Every structure is written in structure tokens, then in C-alpha cells.
Amino acid sequence: MKTAICYYSRHHGNTLKVLQTMTEEGDIDLIDVTTRQAVSLEDYDCVGFASGVYFGKFHEGVTAFARQYLPLGKPVFFVCTYGAAKGNGFKTLTVIAGEKGCPVLGAFGCRGYDTFGPWKLVGGIAKGHPSACDLDKARAFYREIQNG
């Protein structure tokens, strides 16, 4: 199964660590939404969208990318990393998928080291994440997506 994962990962690279682990499980192209100006997702069997969670939401760059480039009817899945809580991270993307008639195959989230905003004052939270256990769960999640 050929998969594209469109992502935003900055600060500590938590989301990218999870995605790179997932690439060990199959034919995955990682597409950084901040560097790709135009992309065709039609030739992929499914498309993932991934981001850290910022104030309870996916990064706006990822949601804008999904609105612009997600083909009608394409199966999708979501991946996020978060410091304290995943909030409503998947909600906006689920709505976009619904508007485009795209079935949602699943969602994966795990904690990630976070020093954003007030967390910087205390040296960050979720130290050591994503952990080896988190990465094993990410691999298992993608295997489930592949096996349908």
C-alpha cells in the first residue's frame, strides 16, 4: 500500500520521530507541509495527516494542506503528538475528510516532549517521549492500517 503522510513537526521533532518509525512498516512518503508548495495525492492508496497538538488543535498548516490537496474519497488517517493532552486535535481533520467523502481509517496519538509556552519555565513535560513503547505502538497502528 503506497501511503503519503503530510506533516508538520518542529520544536523537538516528536511527530517526525513517530512518522520515521512508521516508514519502517511500509511504502510511505513523508511530505513536510511547510516545504512542499504543490502536491498530487491521487496516486496514493491512503493519506495520513500528522502534527503536534498546539492549544488542542493540529497545526494550521496541516489542516490548510488537507483542505487544498486531499482528493475526494481518499482513505485517510491521523497521527499526533502532544505534551499534556491531545485535545480536539483530530476534529478539524475529521470534518475535512467528511466534506470530501474520505473514510477515516483511524487515529494515533502519543505524548511528546514539550517545552512550548509555560512548559519551558519548568523544563518541559513528557520528557522521554515519544518512548520506545510509543514508537512500537505507532508501528502497530500503521500495520493495522495496512491490513485493513
Summary of the structure (lengths in Angstrom):
residues: 148
radius of gyration: 14.5
end to end distance: 10.6
largest distance: 45.5
contacts: 491
relative contact order: 0.20
helix: 34%
strand: 28%
